[in-house]
């Protein structure tokens, strides 16, 4: 619950500073958290909040690609700003070497030999890298390693 209280405090700080852009992004995050809590009738812990933030980041990246393709650069800039705000609440990103080491450990632990075993490896790696790396890129690395 430390992360949720930190987000709430940051919202109050943005209100006091009259930082409307940052305030809007934080409110979107809090709304997403609250919506999930209401839908599932639970109180989200830090790991679940990180998962929600990760989902929001993916949505923003997809939106940026679409806005840039349509020539709507001002909307893409807003999305980029929101990504910056959301990134503040994510754990420190894993380095490429760390990701490769975790993939290697997962391959050894699951005794994976070919691409058919990718699901086993992905399950192990995902538990350790959620919120710290783009899982699509991790998936690509696993595929190339097992191929």
C-alpha positions as CSV (number, residue, x, y, z in Angstrom):
1,X,0.0,0.0,0.0
2,X,3.0,2.3,0.1
3,X,2.8,2.9,-3.6
4,X,-0.9,3.9,-3.5
5,X,-0.3,6.4,-0.7
6,X,2.7,7.8,-2.6
7,X,0.6,8.3,-5.7
8,X,-2.1,10.1,-3.5
9,X,0.5,12.3,-2.0
10,X,1.9,13.2,-5.4
11,X,-1.6,14.1,-6.5
12,X,-2.0,16.5,-3.6
13,X,1.4,18.0,-4.3
14,X,0.4,18.5,-8.0
15,X,-2.8,20.2,-6.8
16,X,-0.9,22.6,-4.6
17,X,1.6,23.4,-7.3
18,X,-1.3,23.9,-9.9
19,X,0.5,21.5,-12.2
20,X,-2.6,20.5,-14.2
21,X,-0.8,18.2,-16.7
22,X,0.8,16.1,-14.0
23,X,-2.4,16.2,-11.9
24,X,-4.4,14.9,-14.8
25,X,-2.0,12.0,-15.4
26,X,-2.0,11.0,-11.7
27,X,-5.8,11.2,-11.6
28,X,-6.0,8.9,-14.5
29,X,-3.8,6.4,-12.7
30,X,-5.8,6.7,-9.5
31,X,-9.0,6.2,-11.4
32,X,-7.6,3.0,-13.0
33,X,-6.6,1.7,-9.6
34,X,-9.9,2.5,-8.1
35,X,-11.8,1.0,-11.0
36,X,-9.9,-2.3,-10.7
37,X,-10.5,-2.3,-6.9
38,X,-14.2,-1.8,-7.4
39,X,-14.5,-4.4,-10.2
40,X,-12.6,-7.1,-8.3
41,X,-13.8,-6.1,-4.8
42,X,-10.2,-6.1,-3.4
43,X,-7.7,-3.6,-2.4
44,X,-4.7,-3.7,-4.7
45,X,-1.2,-4.3,-3.3
46,X,1.9,-2.7,-4.8
47,X,2.5,-5.6,-7.3
48,X,-1.0,-5.3,-8.6
49,X,-0.7,-1.5,-8.9
50,X,2.6,-2.0,-10.8
51,X,0.7,-4.3,-13.2
52,X,-2.0,-1.7,-13.7
53,X,0.6,1.0,-14.4
54,X,2.4,-1.4,-16.8
55,X,-0.9,-1.8,-18.7
56,X,-1.4,1.9,-18.8
57,X,2.2,2.4,-20.2
58,X,1.5,-0.1,-22.9
59,X,-1.7,1.7,-23.9
60,X,0.2,5.0,-24.0
61,X,2.9,3.6,-26.3
62,X,0.3,2.2,-28.6
63,X,-1.5,5.5,-28.7
64,X,1.7,7.4,-29.5
65,X,2.3,5.1,-32.5
66,X,-1.2,5.7,-33.8
67,X,-1.1,9.5,-33.2
68,X,2.2,9.8,-34.9
69,X,1.0,7.8,-37.9
70,X,-2.0,10.1,-38.1
71,X,0.1,13.2,-37.9
72,X,-1.3,14.3,-34.5
73,X,2.0,15.1,-32.8
74,X,0.4,17.3,-30.1
75,X,-1.6,14.3,-28.8
76,X,1.5,12.2,-29.0
77,X,3.4,14.7,-26.8
78,X,0.6,14.5,-24.2
79,X,0.9,10.7,-24.2
80,X,4.7,10.9,-23.9
81,X,4.3,13.3,-20.9
82,X,1.9,10.8,-19.2
83,X,4.4,8.0,-19.8
84,X,7.0,10.1,-18.0
85,X,4.7,10.6,-15.0
86,X,3.7,6.9,-14.9
87,X,7.3,5.8,-15.2
88,X,8.0,7.5,-11.8
89,X,6.0,4.8,-10.1
90,X,7.6,1.9,-11.7
91,X,10.5,0.0,-10.2
92,X,14.0,0.6,-11.7
93,X,14.2,-0.9,-15.2
94,X,16.3,-4.1,-15.5
95,X,19.5,-3.8,-17.6
96,X,20.0,-5.9,-20.7
97,X,22.6,-8.0,-19.0
98,X,20.3,-8.6,-16.0
99,X,17.5,-9.7,-18.4
100,X,19.8,-12.0,-20.3
101,X,21.0,-13.6,-17.0
102,X,17.4,-14.1,-15.8
103,X,16.5,-15.7,-19.2
104,X,19.5,-18.0,-18.9
105,X,18.6,-19.0,-15.3
106,X,15.0,-19.7,-16.4
107,X,16.1,-21.8,-19.3
108,X,18.3,-23.9,-17.0
109,X,15.6,-24.2,-14.3
110,X,12.9,-25.3,-16.8
111,X,15.3,-27.5,-18.8
112,X,14.1,-25.8,-22.0
113,X,15.7,-27.0,-25.2
114,X,13.6,-25.5,-28.0
115,X,10.9,-23.0,-28.9
116,X,8.2,-25.3,-27.7
117,X,9.4,-24.7,-24.1
118,X,9.1,-20.9,-24.4
119,X,6.0,-20.8,-22.2
120,X,7.8,-22.4,-19.3
121,X,10.7,-20.0,-19.6
122,X,8.3,-17.0,-20.0
123,X,6.4,-17.9,-16.9
124,X,9.5,-17.9,-14.8
125,X,11.0,-14.7,-16.3
126,X,7.7,-12.8,-16.2
127,X,7.4,-13.3,-12.4
128,X,10.8,-11.6,-12.0
129,X,10.6,-8.9,-14.6
130,X,7.0,-7.6,-14.4
131,X,7.2,-3.8,-14.4
132,X,10.9,-3.8,-14.9
133,X,11.1,-4.7,-18.6
134,X,9.0,-4.7,-21.7
135,X,7.7,-8.2,-21.9
136,X,7.5,-8.1,-25.7
137,X,11.2,-7.5,-25.9
138,X,11.9,-10.2,-23.3
139,X,9.8,-12.6,-25.4
140,X,11.9,-11.8,-28.5
141,X,15.1,-12.4,-26.6
142,X,13.8,-15.8,-25.3
143,X,12.8,-16.8,-28.8
144,X,16.2,-16.0,-30.2
145,X,17.9,-17.8,-27.4
146,X,15.8,-21.0,-27.8
147,X,15.9,-21.0,-31.7
